[in-house]
Amino acid sequence: MTIAWDQFTPWSALAGGLLIGLATAMLLLLNGRLAGISGILGGLLRPERGDRAWRLAFLLGLLGAPLAAGLFVPLPAVQVEAGDAMLVAAGLLVGVGTRYGSGCTSGHGVCGISRLSPRSMVATGAFMLAGFATVFLIRHLL
Amino acid sequence: MRMFSALLAGLVFGIGLILSGMTDPAKVLGFLDLAGRWDPSLAFVMGGAVLVGLVAFRVARGRSAALLGGPIQLPGARGIDRRLVLGSLTFGVGWGLAGYCPGPALASLLGGGYKPLLFVLAMLAGMGVYEVQAILAARRAQRPG
């Protein structure tokens, strides 16, 4: 293993992480809800009514983030390496997998670990392992 | 007020994702590429978020209601089962293929070109497939015999 020191951005990563934690704390303590993105989005696809408004409000804020951030700082350049077919396959797997496994990086990775939930620790271990293995396969074996 | 706080939480969450580098799939893949030139930055995102989260969930445990009213709703304790592990593994494969997980993909939609949109539409379709399957499974369970 070699560390990509030229790519390493610990301070902005930490600051962003603290903001993610702050947002999680706000939604939890003010609204009493868990900031798990796949759960919030997936819940909108349910036929049940009644708790849609807060989900829509949260997602609206999330969607508006690049516009709000862009007012103050230039948005960081991003690079999407995956082709169209790969993006579709990835999206389908992420959609099915997060709902079947009841959470994603935010719900299990941030909230679950913060709650010291054994379930979420197992889930986080599983999706990280699968992510490492997939990238290894694509970049180093295929 | 509850809607405003949810909106604000979403906004802060998204700005955190952008600032942290999570909305750049190349950076996410750099973190997942242990055997290549590894970029450990994203471990600091998780570390920072969990640091605040630990405090928040500790405070929440001592309270019965949210500050703006209503109960604090957390998922009940379920065991570690097949669905949890297989679902999470499936998610991880998708994450490793493109470098997008749900939050960063949504926070990349506006002004991000067609690629995050394509991913999000496929993700919604995947979530839809799950919902349809869940409804069918519930119907099967209700049927006598």
Contacts between the chains, C-beta under 8 A, distances in Angstrom:
chain1	res1	chain2	res2	distance
A	1	B	34	6.1
A	1	B	35	6.9
A	1	B	38	5.5
A	2	B	36	7.8
A	2	B	37	5.4
A	2	B	38	6.8
A	3	B	37	7.5
A	3	B	38	5.7
A	3	B	39	7.7
A	3	B	40	6.6
A	4	B	30	6.2
A	4	B	37	3.9
A	4	B	38	6.1
A	4	B	39	4.6
A	7	B	27	7.1
A	7	B	30	5.7
A	7	B	37	7.4
A	7	B	39	4.2
A	7	B	41	7.1
A	8	B	39	6.0
A	8	B	40	6.6
A	8	B	41	5.7
A	9	B	21	6.0
A	9	B	41	4.9
A	10	B	40	8.0
A	10	B	41	6.2
A	10	B	44	5.0
A	12	B	19	5.7
A	12	B	20	6.5
A	12	B	21	6.5
A	12	B	41	7.9
A	13	B	20	5.1
A	13	B	21	5.9
A	13	B	41	4.2
A	13	B	42	6.4
A	13	B	43	7.9
A	13	B	44	3.8
A	13	B	45	4.8
A	13	B	48	7.2
A	14	B	44	4.5
A	14	B	45	7.5
A	14	B	47	6.9
A	14	B	48	4.5
A	15	B	19	5.8
A	15	B	20	7.3
A	15	B	48	7.1
A	16	B	16	4.6
A	16	B	17	6.6
A	16	B	18	7.3
A	16	B	19	3.8
A	16	B	20	2.4
A	16	B	21	6.9
A	16	B	22	7.0
A	16	B	45	5.7
A	16	B	48	7.1
A	17	B	16	6.9
A	17	B	20	5.7
A	17	B	44	6.1
A	17	B	45	4.0
A	17	B	46	6.5
A	17	B	47	6.2
A	17	B	48	2.5
A	17	B	49	4.3
A	17	B	50	7.9
A	17	B	51	7.6
A	18	B	16	7.4
A	18	B	48	4.3
A	18	B	49	7.2
A	18	B	51	7.1
A	18	B	52	5.8
A	19	B	12	5.6
A	19	B	13	7.5
A	19	B	15	6.0
A	19	B	16	3.1
A	19	B	19	6.4
A	19	B	20	7.7
A	20	B	13	5.8
A	20	B	16	3.9
A	20	B	17	6.6
A	20	B	20	7.0
A	20	B	45	6.9
A	20	B	48	7.2
A	20	B	49	4.2
A	20	B	52	8.0
A	21	B	16	7.9
A	21	B	48	6.1
A	21	B	49	4.1
A	21	B	50	7.0
A	21	B	51	6.3
A	21	B	52	2.7
A	21	B	53	5.0
A	21	B	56	7.2
A	22	B	12	5.9
A	22	B	16	7.4
A	22	B	52	5.7
A	23	B	9	4.7
A	23	B	10	7.3
A	23	B	11	7.9
A	23	B	12	4.0
A	23	B	13	3.6
A	23	B	16	6.2
A	24	B	9	7.8
A	24	B	13	7.3
A	24	B	49	6.8
A	24	B	52	7.0
A	24	B	53	5.4
A	24	B	56	6.3
A	25	B	52	5.8
A	25	B	53	7.0
A	25	B	55	7.3
A	25	B	56	3.5
A	25	B	59	8.0
A	26	B	5	6.3
A	26	B	8	6.7
A	26	B	9	4.2
A	26	B	12	6.8
A	27	B	5	7.6
A	27	B	6	6.5
A	27	B	9	4.1
A	28	B	56	5.4
A	28	B	57	7.0
A	28	B	60	5.4
A	28	B	66	7.9
A	28	B	72	7.0
A	29	B	56	6.3
A	29	B	59	6.5
A	29	B	60	6.2
A	29	B	63	7.7
A	29	B	66	6.5
A	29	B	67	5.6
A	29	B	72	8.0
A	30	B	2	7.5
A	30	B	5	4.3
A	30	B	9	7.4
A	30	B	66	6.1
A	30	B	67	5.1
A	30	B	68	5.0
A	31	B	2	5.8
A	31	B	5	5.8
A	31	B	6	5.5
A	31	B	9	7.3
A	31	B	66	5.6
A	31	B	68	6.2
A	31	B	70	7.4
A	32	B	65	7.1
A	32	B	66	3.2
A	32	B	68	8.0
A	32	B	70	5.2
A	32	B	71	5.7
A	32	B	72	4.0
A	32	B	73	5.5
A	33	B	6	7.5
A	33	B	66	7.9
A	33	B	73	6.2
A	34	B	73	7.3
A	34	B	74	6.1
A	34	B	75	6.9
A	35	B	9	6.7
A	35	B	13	6.3
A	37	B	101	7.8
A	37	B	102	4.3
A	37	B	103	4.1
A	37	B	106	6.8
A	38	B	102	4.6
A	38	B	127	7.5
A	41	B	102	6.3
A	41	B	106	7.3
A	41	B	124	7.7
A	41	B	127	6.9
A	42	B	127	4.8
A	42	B	130	7.3
A	42	B	131	7.5
A	45	B	124	7.5
A	45	B	127	5.6
A	45	B	128	6.0
A	45	B	131	5.0
A	46	B	131	6.7
A	53	B	3	5.9
A	54	B	2	6.4
A	54	B	3	6.6
A	54	B	6	4.4
A	55	B	6	7.9
A	57	B	3	4.5
A	57	B	4	7.6
A	57	B	6	3.9
A	57	B	7	4.3
A	57	B	10	6.9
A	58	B	6	4.5
A	58	B	7	6.8
A	58	B	9	6.0
A	58	B	10	3.9
A	58	B	13	7.8
A	59	B	10	6.1
A	59	B	106	6.7
A	60	B	7	5.8
A	60	B	10	6.4
A	61	B	6	7.2
A	61	B	7	4.3
A	61	B	8	6.3
A	61	B	9	6.6
A	61	B	10	2.6
A	61	B	11	3.7
A	61	B	12	7.6
A	61	B	13	7.2
A	61	B	14	6.5
A	62	B	10	4.2
A	62	B	11	7.2
A	62	B	13	5.9
A	62	B	14	4.4
A	62	B	103	6.9
A	62	B	106	5.1
A	62	B	107	5.5
A	63	B	10	7.8
A	63	B	14	7.4
A	63	B	106	6.0
A	63	B	107	7.3
A	63	B	109	5.8
A	63	B	110	5.9
A	64	B	10	7.7
A	64	B	11	6.0
A	64	B	14	7.1
A	64	B	110	7.2
A	65	B	10	7.5
A	65	B	11	5.7
A	65	B	13	7.4
A	65	B	14	2.4
A	65	B	15	5.0
A	65	B	17	7.0
A	65	B	18	6.0
A	65	B	107	4.9
A	66	B	14	7.2
A	66	B	18	6.3
A	66	B	23	7.8
A	66	B	107	6.3
A	66	B	108	7.0
A	66	B	109	8.0
A	66	B	110	5.3
A	66	B	111	5.3
A	66	B	112	7.1
A	67	B	110	5.8
A	67	B	111	7.1
A	68	B	11	5.9
A	68	B	14	7.8
A	68	B	15	6.5
A	69	B	14	7.7
A	69	B	15	5.1
A	69	B	18	5.2
A	69	B	19	7.5
A	70	B	111	7.1
A	75	B	18	6.7
A	75	B	111	7.3
A	76	B	18	6.9
A	76	B	21	7.0
A	76	B	23	7.6
A	76	B	24	6.4
A	77	B	24	7.6
A	78	B	23	6.0
A	78	B	24	4.1
A	78	B	25	6.8
A	78	B	26	7.1
A	78	B	108	6.9
A	78	B	112	7.2
A	79	B	24	6.4
A	79	B	25	6.9
A	79	B	26	3.9
A	80	B	25	5.1
A	80	B	26	7.5
A	80	B	98	7.4
A	80	B	99	7.5
A	80	B	115	4.5
A	80	B	116	7.5
A	81	B	25	6.7
A	81	B	26	6.1
A	81	B	29	6.8
A	81	B	99	7.3
A	82	B	25	6.9
A	82	B	97	6.5
A	82	B	98	4.2
A	82	B	99	7.1
A	82	B	115	7.6
A	84	B	115	7.9
A	84	B	118	6.2
A	86	B	97	5.6
A	86	B	98	6.1
A	87	B	98	5.4
A	87	B	100	7.9
A	87	B	115	6.1
A	87	B	118	4.8
A	87	B	119	4.7
A	87	B	122	6.8
A	88	B	118	6.3
A	88	B	119	7.7
A	88	B	122	4.5
A	89	B	94	7.4
A	89	B	97	6.1
A	89	B	122	7.6
A	90	B	94	4.5
A	90	B	95	7.5
A	90	B	97	3.9
A	90	B	98	3.6
A	90	B	100	6.6
A	90	B	119	6.3
A	90	B	122	7.3
A	91	B	94	7.0
A	91	B	98	7.5
A	91	B	100	7.6
A	91	B	105	7.9
A	91	B	118	7.1
A	91	B	119	4.4
A	91	B	120	6.8
A	91	B	121	6.9
A	91	B	122	2.6
A	91	B	123	4.1
A	91	B	125	7.3
A	91	B	126	6.4
A	92	B	94	7.2
A	92	B	122	5.0
A	92	B	123	7.3
A	92	B	125	6.3
A	92	B	126	4.3
A	92	B	129	7.7
A	93	B	90	5.4
A	93	B	91	6.8
A	93	B	93	5.4
A	93	B	94	3.0
A	93	B	97	7.0
A	93	B	126	6.8
A	94	B	91	5.6
A	94	B	94	3.8
A	94	B	95	6.3
A	94	B	100	7.0
A	94	B	101	6.6
A	94	B	102	6.5
A	94	B	105	7.9
A	94	B	119	7.8
A	94	B	123	5.2
A	94	B	126	6.5
A	95	B	94	7.9
A	95	B	122	6.8
A	95	B	123	4.0
A	95	B	124	6.4
A	95	B	125	6.4
A	95	B	126	2.2
A	95	B	127	4.3
A	95	B	128	7.6
A	95	B	129	7.2
A	95	B	130	7.1
A	96	B	87	7.7
A	96	B	90	6.1
A	96	B	126	4.2
A	96	B	127	7.4
A	96	B	129	5.8
A	96	B	130	5.4
A	97	B	87	5.1
A	97	B	88	6.7
A	97	B	89	7.3
A	97	B	90	3.2
A	97	B	91	3.2
A	97	B	92	7.4
A	97	B	93	7.4
A	97	B	94	5.9
A	97	B	126	7.6
A	98	B	87	7.1
A	98	B	91	4.9
A	98	B	102	6.2
A	98	B	127	7.6
A	99	B	87	7.2
A	99	B	126	7.5
A	99	B	127	5.2
A	99	B	130	3.9
A	99	B	131	7.5
A	100	B	83	5.6
A	100	B	86	6.8
A	100	B	87	3.2
A	100	B	90	6.6
A	100	B	130	6.0
A	101	B	83	6.7
A	101	B	84	5.4
A	101	B	85	7.5
A	101	B	86	7.2
A	101	B	87	2.5
A	101	B	88	4.0
A	101	B	89	7.9
A	101	B	90	7.1
A	101	B	91	5.8
A	102	B	75	7.2
A	102	B	83	7.6
A	102	B	84	6.5
A	102	B	87	6.9
A	103	B	88	7.8
A	104	B	91	6.2
A	104	B	101	5.4
A	104	B	102	5.0
A	104	B	103	7.3
A	105	B	95	7.7
A	105	B	101	4.5
A	105	B	102	7.6
A	105	B	103	6.8
A	106	B	13	7.9
A	106	B	101	7.9
A	106	B	102	7.5
A	106	B	103	5.4
A	108	B	88	7.1
A	109	B	46	6.2
A	110	B	46	7.0
A	110	B	49	4.5
A	110	B	50	6.2
A	110	B	53	5.6
A	111	B	53	6.4
A	111	B	57	7.6
A	113	B	46	7.8
A	113	B	50	5.3
A	113	B	53	7.3
A	114	B	49	7.8
A	114	B	50	5.3
A	114	B	53	2.8
A	114	B	54	5.1
A	114	B	56	6.9
A	114	B	57	4.9
A	115	B	53	7.9
A	115	B	57	4.8
A	115	B	74	7.3
A	117	B	77	7.9
A	118	B	80	6.7
A	119	B	77	7.7
A	119	B	78	6.5
A	119	B	79	7.5
A	119	B	80	5.5
A	119	B	84	6.1
A	122	B	80	5.1
A	122	B	84	6.6
A	122	B	85	6.6
A	122	B	88	7.6
A	123	B	84	5.6
A	123	B	85	7.5
A	123	B	87	7.8
A	123	B	88	4.2
A	124	B	88	7.6
A	126	B	84	7.8
A	126	B	85	5.3
A	126	B	88	3.8
A	126	B	89	5.1
A	126	B	92	6.4
A	127	B	88	4.5
A	127	B	89	6.9
A	127	B	91	4.9
A	127	B	92	3.5
A	127	B	95	6.4
A	128	B	92	6.5
A	129	B	89	7.5
A	129	B	92	6.5
A	130	B	88	7.3
A	130	B	89	4.5
A	130	B	90	7.5
A	130	B	91	7.3
A	130	B	92	2.6
A	130	B	93	5.0
A	130	B	95	7.5
A	130	B	96	6.5
A	131	B	32	4.6
A	131	B	92	4.4
A	131	B	93	7.6
A	131	B	95	4.7
A	131	B	96	4.1
A	132	B	32	5.6
A	132	B	34	5.6
A	132	B	96	7.3
A	133	B	92	7.8
A	133	B	93	7.9
A	133	B	96	7.1
A	134	B	32	7.5
A	134	B	92	6.9
A	134	B	93	5.0
A	134	B	95	7.6
A	134	B	96	2.8
A	134	B	97	6.0
A	135	B	29	5.8
A	135	B	32	4.2
A	135	B	33	4.9
A	135	B	34	7.9
A	135	B	96	4.7
A	136	B	33	7.5
A	136	B	34	7.1
A	136	B	35	5.5
A	138	B	96	7.3
A	138	B	97	7.4
A	139	B	33	5.9
A	139	B	35	7.5
A	139	B	36	5.9
A	140	B	35	5.4
A	140	B	36	7.1
